[in-house]
Amino acid sequence: MTRTAEATELGSRAELRAWYRDHLRPMLVESVTDGLLEQAALEHLDVELAGLFGPPDELERETA
């Protein structure tokens, strides 16, 4: 993979991670509170997405 492609991939992952953290996850937390979604499902999604995004501190170092 070229340096440009790697930078684009890291930027895309950071953007997706920010979207999940700032927009989707708060709605899912509200759904848990309202009883529409089980807490275990939210936790499972967090674990699955952590595998895609990597540890938060690692991703932030890569994009800096």
PyMOL commands that place a pseudoatom at each C-alpha (Angstrom):
pseudoatom trace, name=CA, resn=MET, resi=1, chain=A, elem=C, hetatm=0, pos=[0.000, 0.000, 0.000]
pseudoatom trace, name=CA, resn=THR, resi=2, chain=A, elem=C, hetatm=0, pos=[1.339, 3.441, -0.885]
pseudoatom trace, name=CA, resn=ARG, resi=3, chain=A, elem=C, hetatm=0, pos=[1.840, 6.174, 1.656]
pseudoatom trace, name=CA, resn=THR, resi=4, chain=A, elem=C, hetatm=0, pos=[-1.094, 8.123, 0.206]
pseudoatom trace, name=CA, resn=ALA, resi=5, chain=A, elem=C, hetatm=0, pos=[-3.379, 5.102, 0.404]
pseudoatom trace, name=CA, resn=GLU, resi=6, chain=A, elem=C, hetatm=0, pos=[-2.314, 4.434, 4.001]
pseudoatom trace, name=CA, resn=ALA, resi=7, chain=A, elem=C, hetatm=0, pos=[-3.003, 8.047, 4.954]
pseudoatom trace, name=CA, resn=THR, resi=8, chain=A, elem=C, hetatm=0, pos=[-6.413, 7.910, 3.264]
pseudoatom trace, name=CA, resn=GLU, resi=9, chain=A, elem=C, hetatm=0, pos=[-7.272, 4.666, 5.060]
pseudoatom trace, name=CA, resn=LEU, resi=10, chain=A, elem=C, hetatm=0, pos=[-6.225, 6.069, 8.439]
pseudoatom trace, name=CA, resn=GLY, resi=11, chain=A, elem=C, hetatm=0, pos=[-8.181, 9.260, 7.810]
pseudoatom trace, name=CA, resn=SER, resi=12, chain=A, elem=C, hetatm=0, pos=[-11.247, 7.279, 6.801]
pseudoatom trace, name=CA, resn=ARG, resi=13, chain=A, elem=C, hetatm=0, pos=[-11.035, 5.086, 9.892]
pseudoatom trace, name=CA, resn=ALA, resi=14, chain=A, elem=C, hetatm=0, pos=[-10.659, 8.159, 12.100]
pseudoatom trace, name=CA, resn=GLU, resi=15, chain=A, elem=C, hetatm=0, pos=[-13.672, 9.788, 10.442]
pseudoatom trace, name=CA, resn=LEU, resi=16, chain=A, elem=C, hetatm=0, pos=[-15.794, 6.656, 10.842]
pseudoatom trace, name=CA, resn=ARG, resi=17, chain=A, elem=C, hetatm=0, pos=[-14.694, 6.275, 14.460]
pseudoatom trace, name=CA, resn=ALA, resi=18, chain=A, elem=C, hetatm=0, pos=[-15.592, 9.907, 15.198]
pseudoatom trace, name=CA, resn=TRP, resi=19, chain=A, elem=C, hetatm=0, pos=[-18.998, 9.483, 13.528]
pseudoatom trace, name=CA, resn=TYR, resi=20, chain=A, elem=C, hetatm=0, pos=[-19.724, 6.378, 15.593]
pseudoatom trace, name=CA, resn=ARG, resi=21, chain=A, elem=C, hetatm=0, pos=[-18.521, 7.963, 18.843]
pseudoatom trace, name=CA, resn=ASP, resi=22, chain=A, elem=C, hetatm=0, pos=[-20.212, 11.353, 18.333]
pseudoatom trace, name=CA, resn=HIS, resi=23, chain=A, elem=C, hetatm=0, pos=[-23.427, 10.462, 16.484]
pseudoatom trace, name=CA, resn=LEU, resi=24, chain=A, elem=C, hetatm=0, pos=[-24.442, 6.818, 16.332]
pseudoatom trace, name=CA, resn=ARG, resi=25, chain=A, elem=C, hetatm=0, pos=[-23.333, 5.606, 19.757]
pseudoatom trace, name=CA, resn=PRO, resi=26, chain=A, elem=C, hetatm=0, pos=[-25.259, 8.297, 21.682]
pseudoatom trace, name=CA, resn=MET, resi=27, chain=A, elem=C, hetatm=0, pos=[-28.425, 7.261, 19.838]
pseudoatom trace, name=CA, resn=LEU, resi=28, chain=A, elem=C, hetatm=0, pos=[-27.756, 3.619, 20.675]
pseudoatom trace, name=CA, resn=VAL, resi=29, chain=A, elem=C, hetatm=0, pos=[-27.199, 4.495, 24.345]
pseudoatom trace, name=CA, resn=GLU, resi=30, chain=A, elem=C, hetatm=0, pos=[-30.539, 6.297, 24.317]
pseudoatom trace, name=CA, resn=SER, resi=31, chain=A, elem=C, hetatm=0, pos=[-32.131, 3.204, 22.783]
pseudoatom trace, name=CA, resn=VAL, resi=32, chain=A, elem=C, hetatm=0, pos=[-30.721, 1.118, 25.637]
pseudoatom trace, name=CA, resn=THR, resi=33, chain=A, elem=C, hetatm=0, pos=[-32.160, 3.599, 28.136]
pseudoatom trace, name=CA, resn=ASP, resi=34, chain=A, elem=C, hetatm=0, pos=[-35.546, 3.432, 26.385]
pseudoatom trace, name=CA, resn=GLY, resi=35, chain=A, elem=C, hetatm=0, pos=[-35.477, -0.378, 26.429]
pseudoatom trace, name=CA, resn=LEU, resi=36, chain=A, elem=C, hetatm=0, pos=[-35.327, -0.720, 22.648]
pseudoatom trace, name=CA, resn=LEU, resi=37, chain=A, elem=C, hetatm=0, pos=[-31.824, -2.226, 22.606]
pseudoatom trace, name=CA, resn=GLU, resi=38, chain=A, elem=C, hetatm=0, pos=[-30.096, -4.509, 25.065]
pseudoatom trace, name=CA, resn=GLN, resi=39, chain=A, elem=C, hetatm=0, pos=[-26.932, -3.284, 26.778]
pseudoatom trace, name=CA, resn=ALA, resi=40, chain=A, elem=C, hetatm=0, pos=[-25.161, -6.482, 25.733]
pseudoatom trace, name=CA, resn=ALA, resi=41, chain=A, elem=C, hetatm=0, pos=[-25.811, -5.684, 22.065]
pseudoatom trace, name=CA, resn=LEU, resi=42, chain=A, elem=C, hetatm=0, pos=[-24.260, -2.239, 22.447]
pseudoatom trace, name=CA, resn=GLU, resi=43, chain=A, elem=C, hetatm=0, pos=[-21.248, -3.709, 24.238]
pseudoatom trace, name=CA, resn=HIS, resi=44, chain=A, elem=C, hetatm=0, pos=[-20.843, -6.326, 21.521]
pseudoatom trace, name=CA, resn=LEU, resi=45, chain=A, elem=C, hetatm=0, pos=[-20.910, -3.644, 18.823]
pseudoatom trace, name=CA, resn=ASP, resi=46, chain=A, elem=C, hetatm=0, pos=[-18.287, -1.651, 20.732]
pseudoatom trace, name=CA, resn=VAL, resi=47, chain=A, elem=C, hetatm=0, pos=[-16.011, -4.704, 20.850]
pseudoatom trace, name=CA, resn=GLU, resi=48, chain=A, elem=C, hetatm=0, pos=[-16.509, -5.484, 17.171]
pseudoatom trace, name=CA, resn=LEU, resi=49, chain=A, elem=C, hetatm=0, pos=[-15.818, -1.909, 16.113]
pseudoatom trace, name=CA, resn=ALA, resi=50, chain=A, elem=C, hetatm=0, pos=[-12.770, -1.672, 18.378]
pseudoatom trace, name=CA, resn=GLY, resi=51, chain=A, elem=C, hetatm=0, pos=[-11.295, -4.420, 16.202]
pseudoatom trace, name=CA, resn=LEU, resi=52, chain=A, elem=C, hetatm=0, pos=[-11.894, -2.287, 13.123]
pseudoatom trace, name=CA, resn=PHE, resi=53, chain=A, elem=C, hetatm=0, pos=[-10.769, 1.014, 14.588]
pseudoatom trace, name=CA, resn=GLY, resi=54, chain=A, elem=C, hetatm=0, pos=[-7.934, -0.242, 16.754]
pseudoatom trace, name=CA, resn=PRO, resi=55, chain=A, elem=C, hetatm=0, pos=[-7.242, 1.141, 20.205]
pseudoatom trace, name=CA, resn=PRO, resi=56, chain=A, elem=C, hetatm=0, pos=[-8.233, 4.841, 20.392]
pseudoatom trace, name=CA, resn=ASP, resi=57, chain=A, elem=C, hetatm=0, pos=[-4.761, 6.063, 21.401]
pseudoatom trace, name=CA, resn=GLU, resi=58, chain=A, elem=C, hetatm=0, pos=[-3.129, 4.103, 18.552]
pseudoatom trace, name=CA, resn=LEU, resi=59, chain=A, elem=C, hetatm=0, pos=[-5.499, 5.560, 15.962]
pseudoatom trace, name=CA, resn=GLU, resi=60, chain=A, elem=C, hetatm=0, pos=[-4.977, 9.090, 17.234]
pseudoatom trace, name=CA, resn=ARG, resi=61, chain=A, elem=C, hetatm=0, pos=[-1.167, 8.700, 17.056]
pseudoatom trace, name=CA, resn=GLU, resi=62, chain=A, elem=C, hetatm=0, pos=[-1.388, 7.356, 13.498]
pseudoatom trace, name=CA, resn=THR, resi=63, chain=A, elem=C, hetatm=0, pos=[-3.468, 10.291, 12.252]
pseudoatom trace, name=CA, resn=ALA, resi=64, chain=A, elem=C, hetatm=0, pos=[-1.464, 12.974, 14.047]
for i in range(1, 64): cmd.bond("trace and resi %d" % i, "trace and resi %d" % (i + 1))
show_as sticks, trace
zoom trace
